[in-house]
Amino acid sequence: MEDPATIQVEKETRKKLKELRITRRGTYDEILNRLMKNATDSKNKD
């Protein structure tokens, strides 16, 4: 695994990301990767 990077997000964005966790211990990296995969899968269906 690469060294983690710091990204800046608004408080409201962070709150929304927390709501998208599948498990209580889900990481932002897991959430973002799942969202990107879903977006890619959706784009490829069109």
Helices and strands as residue ranges (DSSP letters): H 11-19, H 28-45
